[in-house]
Amino acid sequence: MKPKNCLIFGASGQIGRNLIRGLTRKNLKVTAVTRNLHQKGYILKTQANPGYLDIVEANIFDLTKIEDLIKKADVCINLVGILFEKGPNNFKNIHVRFPAAISEICQKHNVSKFIHLSALGIENAKDSKYAMSKLNGEIAIRNKFKDAIILKPSIVYSVDDNFTTMLMGLLNLAPIFPLYYGGKTKFMPLHCIDICNLILNLIENETNYKIIECIGPEELTFKEIIEKLLKLMEKKRLFVPIPIFIANIMATFFQILPKPLITRDQIKLLFYDNIPSGKYKTNFDIGKDFVLKFENEVEKYCYMWKETGEYSKKKH
Ligand SMILES: NC(=O)c1ccc[n+]([C@@H]2O[C@H](COP(=O)([O-])OP(=O)(O)OC[C@H]3O[C@@H](n4cnc5c(N)ncnc54)[C@H](OP(=O)(O)O)[C@@H]3O)[C@@H](O)[C@H]2O)c1
């Protein structure tokens, strides 16, 4: 039987890279789309054996080129997402217009599955542009591709993430650490491998669930996450609760930077718990338990942020 061709947008990111490895290991063919082959080609190339992976450079709004790629795909997976806006790379374009366009093209060419990554905990965050754009993206997709599968993950971590690695980098540098909303916001972190295995399963099997909230096995507050990271790094830091108006002033300056540490919109989003809404099934509800625990997994890669780096490494 001809192997399925899986077309991935946003393939060079954390989830994309892990997913390429999982898909090609199962003998599925992957076409990975990137905006910049020179910058991302070497990362993508090493994720699969030759013959299983094609890498294509494309502007995601070059819809003629995108349609040519979609025509040849059996499965289309959209992993493109941004955390802050810069010029035309704004939330509306990236989280609404682009998924609406590709889901429509997928429907037109009878692509058998369209899988889209949205986000957890966005329904109540009406004052966050990020959250509302992700939500509007879900609605737009559903209108264009009725059976699209939409996954809504809590925070996804792995050695390839921008979350634990960024936080450990910051904790390493600064003696004090700011806590927004007292660090009480709840998350249910999930390991990247777990969500990639779920996507793999959804490609290979039929499902009745069209929206799945994806969560890890533990509920942790932001403060608990930072405490766990500090414990793993064998470091102590002073927590400073930051009044939101000061956080906003700081974020106003940060968001001028090309890659802001935090934006005003992210501060708004941090107010809302990142836990299941109760409106949709979670991966646990549908029998897909994610078992990898935050502390156990981060322990495997946190050693470079310890005082003695690789010499502190325990055997796993
Ligand atoms: N990681 C999490 O904790 C988390 C949580 C909830 C939801 N999600 C969602 O899950 C999806 C994948 O997450 P991830 O962590 O793998 O993301 P990621 O590491 O940030 O990667 C996203 C990819 O999207 C592409 N991209 C970014 N901006 C783009 C733009 N303006 N135009 C075209 N492509 C662009 C980039 O690929 P190129 O540079 O190669 O073009 C990038 O590799 C995203 O939609 C994200 O919102 C993630």
The ligand as an ORCA input file, in Angstrom:
! r2SCAN-3c Opt
* xyz 0 1
  N       4.083     24.572     22.676
  C       3.034     24.777     23.458
  O       3.135     24.815     24.688
  C       1.665     24.961     22.846
  C       0.560     25.086     23.683
  C      -0.699     25.286     23.131
  C      -0.838     25.350     21.751
  N       0.255     25.216     20.951
  C       0.084     25.309     19.485
  O       0.644     24.191     18.857
  C       1.189     24.575     17.587
  C       2.639     24.091     17.495
  O       3.340     24.515     18.639
  P       4.934     24.487     18.722
  O       5.286     24.597     20.144
  O       5.486     23.372     17.910
  O       5.253     25.891     18.016
  P       6.677     26.501     17.636
  O       7.775     25.682     18.180
  O       6.613     27.939     17.980
  O       6.688     26.348     16.046
  C       5.730     26.956     15.256
  C       6.178     26.890     13.806
  O       5.291     27.715     13.073
  C       5.997     28.324     12.017
  N       5.679     29.755     12.011
  C       5.783     30.625     13.037
  N       5.422     31.842     12.623
  C       5.088     31.726     11.326
  C       4.660     32.641     10.347
  N       4.509     33.920     10.621
  N       4.419     32.186      9.120
  C       4.608     30.901      8.837
  N       5.021     29.977      9.704
  C       5.260     30.391     10.937
  C       7.486     28.163     12.241
  O       8.022     27.377     11.202
  P       9.113     27.955     10.149
  O       9.926     28.993     10.872
  O       9.905     26.756      9.747
  O       8.317     28.502      9.031
  C       7.566     27.423     13.573
  O       8.484     26.391     13.524
  C       1.036     26.093     17.501
  O      -0.122     26.403     16.769
  C       0.842     26.514     18.938
  O       0.070     27.701     19.054
  C       1.501     25.028     21.462
*
